[in-house]
Amino acid sequence: MPHTSRRLMILAGLLLLTASSGYAAPKAAPMPVVVADNMLVTLDYILTVDGKVVDTSKDHGPLKYVQGRGQIIPGLERQMTGLHVGEAKEVTVAPKDGYGDVNPAAMAEVPRTKLPPNTEPKVGMILAGHDPNGRTFHARIVAVKGEAVQLDMNHPLAGKTLNFSVKVLEIAPAPVEPVAPPAPGAGPAVSPPPAKAATPVVPAAPAKKSS
């Protein structure tokens, strides 16, 4: 038998042996899950402003949010894209991408008679109130002028550069049912409503001063 024919027969036998042995080519490793739109993200964070820690998830547990739905401030959300579980990152957020610049129009002067009964106004006191649409907000007393008080309804961190230390704990597809966004006051990572021009309001009651 010619050598060429013999080599072809040997090669065919090897191919049959390989096929019958159940050999399969190795599968490609699955792509790692990363933070992307419509993913439910759980993270730890520390927020530092002007060199001082003003909030941390150690105080109230990890933060859960759905990426891409505006549930946290935009400057932080953009920097979360592409992170994977266990990854940590330092993020600096400018005021325009955080709680906005201080809005001079978000100020109001109200008579002391409009304050809750037995309230002695002091500079720095935080009051809870309702706007004309019934939404709750917080205002800080910045001045007491005789029979009137001046309220500042800007977010306490308006105009501030925010420095976050974040670490991703979990990433999973968001459930079919929408995940409720973090409640107001759950931490400064929450996306706030923009400060609008103030209208005369009646503060509802003193609130705890935010840290």
Residue pairs with C-beta under 8 A, 6 or more apart in sequence:
32 84
33 39
33 84
33 85
33 171
33 172
34 81
34 82
34 83
34 84
34 171
35 41
35 67
35 80
35 81
35 82
35 83
35 84
35 168
35 171
36 67
36 68
36 81
36 82
37 67
37 68
38 66
38 67
38 68
38 69
38 173
38 174
39 66
39 67
39 171
39 172
39 173
39 174
40 64
40 65
40 66
40 170
40 171
40 172
40 173
40 174
40 175
40 179
41 64
41 65
41 66
41 67
41 80
41 168
41 170
41 171
42 62
42 63
42 64
42 168
42 169
42 170
42 171
43 57
43 62
43 63
43 80
43 166
43 167
43 168
43 169
44 57
44 58
44 62
44 63
44 166
44 167
44 169
45 56
45 57
45 63
45 164
45 165
45 166
45 167
45 187
45 189
46 53
46 55
46 56
46 57
46 58
46 164
46 165
47 53
47 54
47 55
47 56
47 162
47 163
47 164
47 187
47 188
47 189
48 54
48 162
48 163
48 164
48 165
49 157
49 160
49 161
49 162
49 163
50 160
54 157
54 188
54 211
55 187
55 188
55 189
55 211
57 63
57 187
60 186
60 187
62 169
63 72
63 182
63 186
63 187
63 189
64 179
64 182
65 71
65 72
65 179
65 181
65 182
65 189
66 174
66 178
66 179
67 77
67 80
67 81
68 77
69 181
70 77
70 191
71 77
71 179
71 181
71 182
71 190
71 191
72 182
72 189
72 190
72 191
73 93
73 97
73 98
73 99
73 162
73 188
73 189
73 190
73 191
73 192
74 97
74 191
75 91
75 93
75 94
75 97
75 98
75 162
76 91
76 93
76 98
76 162
76 164
76 166
76 189
78 97
79 89
79 91
79 93
80 89
80 166
80 168
83 89
83 166
83 168
84 168
84 171
85 168
85 169
85 170
85 171
86 167
86 168
87 167
87 168
88 165
88 166
88 167
88 168
89 165
89 166
89 167
90 163
90 164
90 165
91 163
91 164
91 165
91 166
92 161
92 162
92 163
92 164
93 161
93 162
93 163
93 164
94 161
95 101
95 158
95 159
95 160
95 161
98 157
98 160
98 161
98 162
99 155
99 157
99 158
99 159
99 160
99 162
99 188
99 192
100 154
100 155
100 158
100 159
100 194
100 195
101 158
101 159
102 154
102 158
102 159
103 154
103 158
103 195
103 196
103 197
105 195
105 196
105 197
105 198
106 152
106 153
106 154
106 195
106 196
106 197
106 198
107 142
107 150
107 151
107 152
107 153
107 198
108 139
108 150
108 151
108 153
108 198
108 199
108 200
108 201
109 145
109 148
109 149
109 150
109 151
110 148
110 149
110 151
110 200
110 201
110 202
110 203
111 147
111 148
112 121
112 147
112 148
112 149
113 147
114 202
114 203
115 121
115 127
115 149
115 203
116 203
116 204
116 205
116 206
119 206
121 141
121 144
121 149
122 141
122 144
123 141
123 142
123 143
123 144
124 140
124 141
124 209
125 140
125 141
125 206
125 209
126 138
126 139
126 140
126 141
126 206
126 207
126 208
126 209
126 210
127 138
127 139
127 140
127 141
127 151
127 203
127 204
127 205
127 206
127 207
128 136
128 137
128 138
128 203
128 204
128 205
128 206
128 207
129 136
129 137
129 138
129 139
129 201
129 202
129 203
129 204
130 136
130 137
130 201
130 202
130 204
131 137
131 199
131 201
132 199
132 201
135 193
136 184
136 204
137 153
137 201
138 153
138 207
138 210
139 151
139 152
139 153
139 201
139 203
140 151
140 152
140 153
140 156
141 149
141 150
141 151
141 152
142 150
142 151
142 152
143 149
143 150
144 150
151 198
151 203
153 195
153 198
154 195
155 192
155 195
156 210
157 188
158 195
162 188
164 189
181 190
181 191
182 189
182 190
183 190
184 190
184 192
185 210
